[in-house]
């Protein structure tokens, strides 16, 4: 299921280079607090957003239910002209540019095109992963997939295992894997009892052995 993309953030690195300051000047920098609604379906403003810091959640809302599509982090790109809702999961800093301006800038600065295509390609790959998980995997397998992806991309290894810091509520985890809060809570408690996952005092999770966690989800 969706998780933070392991973006190399090359676009941010390129934008910070002195020779590209004219392109960087085309962007407006905006800061938003945690849990702020940023965009909604039907919004007339058509802009391109690059996440400079923090995380934003892209999700659908149907009949009062939320389904998370993806979580974007530093270096990732989003267009406001979609049918999705967007909110900040952390305090975020966004680089904003009108869509028509970035087309012009890409013409004038072709070196940026590979970085942008690479990030958009990761988004497309993630979309297929979402569909595959929903069709072929149950809630426990989807949650396990999310936890292992976090461990792979954002985890901290130690002799005790891998610590992950998703900083998400049970409701947010449920939206990410396309399940209910009650189901996710039940699965997490079962994982804690079996020892394949443990919760640390600060709310982080410890995965003692990723292989055992993977095997647990396949029972």
Phi, psi and omega in degrees: 000172186299146177207181179293132177288144179274060182291139178283351179058029179300329181297318178295321179296317179295319180296331183279350181290138182305323182291349181249020185295334178293319178293316180299326181293344179286341183267144172258131181267126181232138180248135180230142178292169176297145178060041176256134176281123188259314182220154178223158179302143178082003180295131185289327182298126182246100185226162172253135182240132171247128179282119178272318176207156182086189181226145174235145181254129177256123185212160174258150177231117182226123178053042177081000179252145178253142173226115183285132178268317184192157173245124182257141180237190183308129180094349180275156186242146175216144174255133182287347186271064179224182178264015184259160171265153179223133174219159180274135175268337177227179166295125185239150172242123183244143171258121189242138178212140175300143184304317182294332180287323182291330175298316179295318181295323179294330176291319182280336181232071185297343180296339181279341185302314180301320180296318181293316179297320180299315181292318178296326177296322178294322178296318179296317178300319180295324179298318177294325178296320178300312181298315181300316182294320181294324184281319192250352185236146177276180186298320180296318179293323180293319178294319178299317179301316179298313182298319180290326176295319176299318179297320181292315188265328187231006185281158176243120184273146174210179180293343180271345182140210181242124178264131176241150182235069182294333179050049181231145175284167177298323178296320179291320175299320179298318179295324182293321183262003177071045181222187179264159179298320181297319180295316180297318179299319179295317180295316180299315180298322178293322177295318178299316182294326181280344178088002180278350179209145176221151180258130179273165186300328182273009178093354176287167177245145175244127175255103182300319182212107181303325181294319179294323178295318179298315180295324180300319183290344183263001181292000000 
